[in-house]
């Protein structure tokens, strides 16, 4: 991936499970990292390299400590499936 901001799926999902500042990460983050490692997905160190910056609405929502990611379903596909899955 050569586009600005492009990153591996594993790194993006781990970033979503990370909160800003000194806030604890989502409980599922460690399981995600281990699963990605076991499957050979993403870099050896998938954690964010810099301080997490909140930009999108979902970033602000997931940064709240009352919000918790409880499950992740990741589909690796060259097809854009968002619309189909949303139906």
Secondary structure, DSSP 8 states (H G I E B T S, - for coil): --STT---HHHHHHHHT--STT----TTHHHHHHHHHHHT-S-S--S-SS-----SHHHHHHHSTT-----------SS--HHHHH-
